[in-house]
Amino acid sequence: MVKTSTRWTSSDAALRAVQVAFDVEKQVIEAVRRAAFDNQLSPSDQIRLILGLPYNSKPVRPRLTVTLSDTDYAMLAERFGLDLDDKRGIKERLNQELINFTKK
Protein backbone atom coordinates (compact mmCIF):
# COMPACT_ATOMS: atom_id res chain seq x y z
CA MET A 1 0.00 0.00 0.00
CA VAL A 2 1.30 3.47 -0.91
CA LYS A 3 1.48 5.97 1.91
CA THR A 4 -0.10 9.32 0.95
CA SER A 5 1.94 12.41 1.70
CA THR A 6 0.19 15.00 3.86
CA ARG A 7 1.28 17.50 1.24
CA TRP A 8 -1.11 15.90 -1.27
CA THR A 9 -4.04 15.04 1.01
CA SER A 10 -5.17 18.67 1.14
CA SER A 11 -5.74 18.62 -2.61
CA ASP A 12 -7.83 15.42 -2.52
CA ALA A 13 -11.12 17.34 -2.27
CA ALA A 14 -10.19 19.59 -5.18
CA LEU A 15 -9.36 16.55 -7.28
CA ARG A 16 -12.78 15.08 -6.58
CA ALA A 17 -14.64 18.31 -7.43
CA VAL A 18 -16.57 18.33 -10.69
CA GLN A 19 -17.15 21.39 -12.81
CA VAL A 20 -20.77 21.80 -13.86
CA ALA A 21 -21.78 23.79 -16.95
CA PHE A 22 -25.23 25.31 -17.29
CA ASP A 23 -26.90 25.65 -20.69
CA VAL A 24 -29.28 28.50 -20.01
CA GLU A 25 -30.71 31.42 -21.94
CA LYS A 26 -28.55 34.46 -22.63
CA GLN A 27 -30.78 36.46 -20.27
CA VAL A 28 -29.85 34.20 -17.33
CA ILE A 29 -26.13 34.38 -18.15
CA GLU A 30 -26.27 38.18 -18.34
CA ALA A 31 -28.17 38.43 -15.03
CA VAL A 32 -25.66 36.21 -13.23
CA ARG A 33 -22.68 38.10 -14.69
CA ARG A 34 -24.23 41.46 -13.80
CA ALA A 35 -24.96 40.32 -10.23
CA ALA A 36 -21.40 38.97 -9.94
CA PHE A 37 -20.02 42.29 -11.11
CA ASP A 38 -22.26 44.25 -8.73
CA ASN A 39 -21.28 41.96 -5.84
CA GLN A 40 -17.59 41.97 -6.82
CA LEU A 41 -17.63 38.18 -7.18
CA SER A 42 -16.58 35.81 -9.92
CA PRO A 43 -19.51 34.36 -11.88
CA SER A 44 -18.72 30.99 -10.28
CA ASP A 45 -18.90 32.46 -6.77
CA GLN A 46 -22.13 34.28 -7.70
CA ILE A 47 -23.67 30.96 -8.75
CA ARG A 48 -22.55 29.41 -5.45
CA LEU A 49 -24.17 32.35 -3.60
CA ILE A 50 -27.43 31.88 -5.55
CA LEU A 51 -27.40 28.15 -4.76
CA GLY A 52 -26.73 28.76 -1.05
CA LEU A 53 -23.28 27.17 -1.17
CA PRO A 54 -20.16 28.53 0.54
CA TYR A 55 -18.08 30.78 -1.69
CA ASN A 56 -14.96 32.88 -1.59
CA SER A 57 -16.04 36.19 -0.09
CA LYS A 58 -12.86 38.03 -1.09
CA PRO A 59 -13.55 40.49 -3.90
CA VAL A 60 -12.26 39.48 -7.31
CA ARG A 61 -9.30 41.44 -8.58
CA PRO A 62 -10.75 43.70 -11.26
CA ARG A 63 -9.07 42.61 -14.45
CA LEU A 64 -9.77 42.35 -18.15
CA THR A 65 -8.05 39.86 -20.40
CA VAL A 66 -7.70 39.38 -24.13
CA THR A 67 -5.71 36.83 -26.11
CA LEU A 68 -3.42 38.37 -28.73
CA SER A 69 -1.80 36.41 -31.54
CA ASP A 70 1.50 37.32 -33.18
CA THR A 71 -0.53 38.82 -36.03
CA ASP A 72 -2.48 40.94 -33.53
CA TYR A 73 0.76 42.22 -32.01
CA ALA A 74 2.08 43.07 -35.49
CA MET A 75 -1.08 45.02 -36.31
CA LEU A 76 -1.01 46.86 -33.00
CA ALA A 77 2.70 47.65 -33.24
CA GLU A 78 2.10 49.19 -36.67
CA ARG A 79 -1.00 51.08 -35.46
CA PHE A 80 0.85 52.56 -32.49
CA GLY A 81 4.12 53.11 -34.33
CA LEU A 82 6.00 50.82 -31.96
CA ASP A 83 8.56 48.07 -32.47
CA LEU A 84 7.01 44.61 -32.64
CA ASP A 85 9.29 43.43 -29.81
CA ASP A 86 8.05 46.22 -27.51
CA LYS A 87 5.28 44.10 -25.96
CA ARG A 88 5.25 46.23 -22.83
CA GLY A 89 4.80 49.42 -24.84
CA ILE A 90 1.99 47.81 -26.82
CA LYS A 91 0.30 46.69 -23.59
CA GLU A 92 0.58 50.22 -22.16
CA ARG A 93 -1.04 51.66 -25.28
CA LEU A 94 -3.82 49.07 -25.10
CA ASN A 95 -4.39 50.02 -21.47
CA GLN A 96 -4.68 53.67 -22.51
CA GLU A 97 -7.13 52.73 -25.28
CA LEU A 98 -9.39 51.09 -22.70
CA ILE A 99 -9.17 54.13 -20.44
CA ASN A 100 -10.04 56.39 -23.38
CA PHE A 101 -13.00 54.11 -24.18
CA THR A 102 -14.49 54.81 -20.74
CA LYS A 103 -14.26 58.57 -21.29
CA LYS A 104 -16.47 58.47 -24.40
Steps between C-alpha positions, in 0.01 A plus 500: 500500500630847409518750782342835404704809575325759716609750238261340249207414728387863513443495125291180509171692525593725209583196290158353570314823415307502174442806288138541395399699191155652466333534160262785568357792307716804431277700736593274794872518418486880481310525831751278680798689354345836589427386857856365529638832383276696738598271789869501402496121464605263226207355304579163660482647851177682407346168395612345830338794685174453305503127579567561871845341488812636671708725277812710510392831650818684400431746219629399159796696373355726232668391181430474130672251275535452127699245302729654238662304219830591336297650215305712750824628652632585152184695418507684831871579476440654157190689621685648797827555316688271737756225449345154483728382783376779730223288655497713813455819299219339302331388823528853643338644188222241518443595863471865396255406223274336758522804726413726206204272420351570844523876445279490189 
